[in-house]
């Protein structure tokens, strides 16, 4: 699909996974959600690069959920 070095594509996947993992080690719902959004966005890129509709759609959904939850939460942090 894309003419990109497979090692570069794998870096996207590993980076996204590490960001999501790191976010769960953090305190504060807002921080967790922001880091998860970044990880999900990178996973979307990864999903597109590997041609995986399931990875792409899941992470689009997760990103939207995090954005909605953050917008409803306001400035309150758990």
Buried (B, 14 or more C-beta within 10 A) or exposed (E): EEEEEEEEBEEBBEBBBEBBEEBEEBEEBBEBBBBBBBBBBBBBBBBBBBEBEEBBEBBBEBBEBBEEEBEEEEEEEE
